[in-house]
Structures are given as C-alpha cells and as structure tokens.
Amino acid sequence: MAYRQVGQPSFADALVSRRGKGNPVLRRIGDLVDWAAVGGVLGGLPEPERGAPAYPRLVMFKALLLQQWYGLSDPELEEALDDRASFRDFCGFVLGDETPDHATIWRFRDSLQRAGLDERLFGEILRQIDAHGLVVRRGTLIDASLIPAAVKPPKPPEEPQPPGPDGRAPSKLVNSKRDPDARWTKKGGKRYFGYKAHVGIDQGSAIIRRSKLTDAAVNDTVPADELVCGDEKAVYADQAYDKHERRSGLRARGIKPRLMFRPNKHHPLTARQKRFNGAVGKRRAPVEQVFARLKGSYRWARARYLGWARNQTHLRLICLAMNLKRWVALSPAGVAA
C-alpha cells in the first residue's frame, strides 16, 4: 500500500517559517520524543486497504495528540489541520499538502483500538519519560471519577440495584440501546449514567502510570489493585479503597498502605485515624487536579464515543497527551504546560 508524501517544503514554506517561532510547547514536545520508537509501535497496524494513498501513520498519531490537547472533535480537528500553521508544522504538513478529513481521523483511531496499540503507545511514551528520570516512584495516588455517557440517559431503574460480587450492577440495568456498555450508578444522592475513569499517578511528578475505564456501576475499589505499579514506596487513596486485604497485600509487597480509614456504625474513627486521614488527604490532592484538567482543558466532562472500547482508547490517548505536557513542564529546558 502506498503512503502519501508529506512535508516536502517549497519556497513559500520557507517564507512562512520566518514569520514566527510557532507554538513553543509543540516544538518542545517534537524535540523531546523519540518519534522513531513511536513509529516502531505504529508499525503494528495492519496495512491500509487498497484505495487512495494513506497518510503516514506517525502523521496521523500526531494529529490525534493535537485532538486531545485541544479537546477537538473529528470535524474540528479536520478544520484545524487545514487552517492552523502550528498544527500543520507539528504533524509535518507543508502548505501544499492535503490534510486528513474527519472520516480518515476516525478510521485511524479505530484501527489503533482494534490493534490494541493505544495501550502500547501509552507504554512507549511512559518508558521514554521514565528513561529521563522523571518518574519518582515515591508513591502512587489512585482515584476514580464519573464520566457521563455520550447518549441521553435512558429512564433510570425504579430501585437502585446493589453491585454484585464482581462490583458490577446486574445486567438488567443495561437499558440503553445506543450505548449498552454504559451503566447507572448513584453518588451523593444523585444518579449518573455512563462510565468511570480510574487512574494511578506518580507522586511528585503527576505522571499518569496506570489508567482504566469501567462502566459507572463498578465500585472504585474493584480495579484498584490494577492501578498499583509494584515499584512505588506507598499507595495513597481515599476511604473507598479501604480494605484489610488490600492493606496486608501492599505491606507484603513492601508498599506502605496510605489508605484513608473508613468508619462504620460499629467502629467510628479514632483520633489517630482522623489525623492519619487528614495527612493522606493532603498527599493525594494532586490526583484530583488530574481529573480537573481531564474534564476542563481536555474537555472530557462527558464521553465522546459510544461503547466501552472506544472510550477506553480515548482515555488512554488523553492520559498519554497529558503525560507529554507534564514531560515538557518537568524538563530542565521545558516550557510550562
């Protein structure tokens, strides 16, 4: 399969390049990342079907990064790639190059998801950041946040059903034909329909090391152990993650369980436990900032796609993009992101 030739500069491109320095953060990311290694991961994609020449895979991946940083839909990204010089420069397009349309962007992102390369790409960028000594491993901060589904919520069940042993709500709560993977849950007296994003971030650097998407009915504690990396010195989490088995399991691995104690009607918190909870709450605060940026700057206050698989890929791409911005901020010669 032939690929399009992009990035062949003309005299007009040379004139335009003299007008300004472009976006400094995008340029810094372009300098930091080992794109050849990223291209090696993208080599795991199947060859495009016959037809018009495809865009180079690395060019398309860079376009997806721009989409996350600026919170753009596929049509908005199509327009921006055609119009914004900094976007074209980051991807490698010159003035005479045609840019991908929204359908091409959609198909490429879907191909990443089907090939399972979104997780490998996240791991490759994390590996590069770690190679620069920016992953501290002093501790992991874990938490979860609700993400409403992209569809209009169906009629909620009359009586909330408790989760089963696996932390999931009974299947009869699946009553959305448009997004059958989303579920109802209740938090703070309010009902939510959609998904839940779970993350584990590195204490000190705020680099996201683990991420997972579940339906909203899954209890926070169910995927918690998957967010623990194993090489950190401590794990910090709120009361939702308080389990005797988890505390003992972390200690057995040499990890300090900094989990806030949860009271019950038979065992109220002691004064010491209250002081402990207060100290843990201050240490785990940065994970809340990650969700604030995810829902604010990255415009993920609501799921953008239908189905768990596509939204899981979206979460991984956002986390990858956030890590790249943190890399810039943490680098000695970096620009504040």
N, C-alpha and C positions, 0 to 999 in steps of 0.2 A: 504494500500500500504506500502510495506517495504522500509526502507531507509538504505543506506549503513552505515556501521560503519566505521568512520574515526577517526584518532587521537589516536589510541592505540599504544603507544611508545614501541619500542624494545630496546635491549641493544645497537644496532648500532645507534639509535637515540640519546641515552644518550651520546655516544662518540662524535657525530657530534655537539651536543648542546654546548660542551665545547670549540669548536674551535673559537667561536666569539660571539659577542653580537647581531648580526643581524642588521636589519635596525632600528635605534632608533626612527624615525618618525612613522613607522608602529607599533612598540611596544607601543609608547606613545598613539597612537590612540586606540590600543587594550585595554589600561588601562582606557582611558577616557570614552569610550562609554558604555552605559548600553545596552549590547547586548541582554539581556533577553527582554527588552522592544521592541527592533528592531525585535526580534523573534516573539513577540506577533503580530506585524503588519504583518509579513510574514505569520502568521497563517491564514490570509485571502485568501491565494492562494488555489485554488482547489487542491484536492489530485491528484497526478500524475496518468496517465493511467496505466493499467496493463502492466507488462513487467519487465525488469531488475530493481533492487532496485534503487531508485533515490538518488541523493546526498542531504544531509541535506540543507534545504533552506538557513539557515544562512551562511553556507559554500559558497553557490553559490552567495549570495549577497556580501560577502566579495570579491569574485573573481571579481564581477562587479566593485567594488570600485577600485581594482587594475587596472582594464582595463581603468578607467577614469584617474587615477593619472599618468599612464604611456602612455596614448594615444595609446592603443593597439587595433588591430583588433581582431576578434574572433580567427582566427588561431594563431595569435601572442600570445594571452593570453593562448591558449591551450599549446603552446610550453613553455611559461614562467612558467606556473604552474607545468609542468613536470620537469623543469630544475633548477629553482631558489629557493634556500633554504629559502630566506626571504619571498617569495610568499607563499610557502607551509606552513611555520610557521604561517603566518598571517591568512591563511584560516583554519588551523588546521590539515593539512595533515602531516603524518609521512612518512618515507622512503618507506614503503611497500604499501602505499595507491595508488590506481589508481586515476588519476585526470580527470576532465571532458574534453571531446573533444569540438571542436568549435560548433558542432550542438547542443550539450546539453546546452552550454552557450547561444546560440541564442534562443533556446526554453524557457529557464528560463527568459531571458529578455523580450521576447514576452509575457510570462504569467504575468509578472508584469504589463506590459502595458494594457493587456486586462482586468485585475482585477482592474486597477486604483490604484495600490498600490505604484507606483512611487511617486505620489503626497503625499500619506500618509507617506511614508518613509522619504521624504524630510521634512515634517512637524514634524516628530518624532525627527529627528536629530536637527532641529532648536529648538524644545522645550527643548531638553537636553542642548544645548548651552545657551539658554536663562536662564535656571534654574541655570546656573553657573554665571549669572550676566554679560554676555559678550555682550548682545545686548543693545546698549546705548540709542537708540530712540531719539537722539538729532536731527536727520534729516534722510530723505531718498533721495538718489541720484538715479535718473532714467535716463535711456538711452536705445538705441537700436543699433543693428549692423547687417549688412547683412551677411548671410551665404549662399554661392553658393550651388546649388543643387548637389547631388552626380552624376547626369547624365550629359552627354554632352548637353549643351543648344541647344534647337531647334532654328529654324530660328525666329528671333525676329519680332514683328509686324512692318509693314512699318511706321505707325504713332503711337507714344505713346498715349495710351488712358488714360485720367484722371480717378482717382478713383471715385467711386460712393459715395452716401451719407454715406454708412457704411464703407468707407475707402478702399474698395476692388476694384480691377480692374474689368472691365466687363468680364464675363465668356468666351467670345470668345478668350481671350488671353491664355486660357488653351490649349496649343498645344503640350504638351509632353505626349506621351502615356506611357512612362516608369515612370514618376512621375507627375501625373495630379494635385497634390496639390501645386506644385511649380508655381511661377508666375514671370513675368518680372517686373522690375522697373528701374527707371533712377535716378542716383545720381551723381552730379558733372560732368554732361555731358557724363557719361558712363552708359551703360545698364548692369543690373545684373539679373540673373535668379536663383531663389531659395527661401530662407526663410529669416526671420528676427527674431533675438533673442532680447527680451525685458527683462530688469532686474531692480529691485529696491534693492539697497544695503543700509545697515545701516551706517550712517555717523559716523566715528570714529573707527568702528570695521571692516568695509568692509565685514561683514557677509551678504550674499545674502538672502533677506527675501521674495522676490517675483520673479518669472520668468514666461515667456510666450513666446511661439513660434507662429508666424503667417507666412503667405506667404509674399514674399518680397513686394508685391504691397500695403500692408496695411500701411497707414500713421502712423508715430511714435506716433502721438497724440491719435489715436483711442483706444488702450488698456492702455493708461497711467494711468487712474484712478484705474485700477485693480492692479497697482504696488504700490499704496499708501496703507499703512497698517492701518492708522487711529489713531495710538497712538504715532506718531512721532511729534516733535515740528515744523518741517519745511520740505518742499519738494524742492529739487534743481534740475533744469533741464535746457536744452538749449532752444534756440528760437523756436524749432519745437513744443514745448509744450505750447507756449504762447496762452492762450485763456481767454477771460474775464470771461466766465462761470466757468472755472477751478479755476481761482484766487478767485472768490467770493465763490465758493463751498468749497475750502480749508479754507478760512477765517471763514466760517460758522461752520466748524468743529474744529476751534481753532488751525489750522495749518497755519504757515506762508508760503505764496506762493513765494518762491525764484526762480521764473521762469524768465529767461532772456527775455528782451523785444525784440520784432521783429519789425523792421521798415517796412514801405511801402512807396509808392511814394507820398502819401498824408501826412504821418506823420513820418518824419525822427526822429531818436533818439535824445533826448535832451542830454546835457552834463551830467546831473544827471543819466539818464538811461544808458549811456555808462559806467559811473563809477560803477553803480549797476551791469551791465552785467559782467564787469571785475572781480568784487568781487565774483559773483556767479560762474564764470568760474573757479576760483581757488578752490572754495569749492567742485565743482562737479568733479574735475580732477580724484579722485580715481576710479570712475566708468569706466573710460577709461582703467585703469590698469587691471580691472577685465576682460574686453574684450581682452586685450593684452595677459593675461595669458590663457584665454579660447582658443584663436586661436594659441598661441605659445606652452606653456607647455602641454596643454591638446589636442593639435593637432585637433582643431575643426575649422580650417580655411575653411573647406568645409564639408557639410553634409555627414554623413557616410551611411545613410539608405534612402530608398525610402518611400515617403509618410509623411504626417504631423504627424500622431500619433506616429510612431517610432522615428522620430526626436525630437518630444516633450518630449518623455520619455528620450531620450539621453540627452537633455538639462537639465532636472531635475536631472539626475544622475550626470552629470558634476557639477552642482551647489551644490549638496549635498556633493560631494567629495571635492570641493573647500572649502566648509564650514568646513569640518573636518580638513583640513590642517590649516585653519585660527584658529580653536579651539586650535590646538597644539601651534601655534605661539603666541596666546594670553594668554595661560595658564601660571600661575606663574612658574611652573616647566617644561614648554614646550621647545621643540626644534624648532629652526627657520625652517619654512617650505619653 
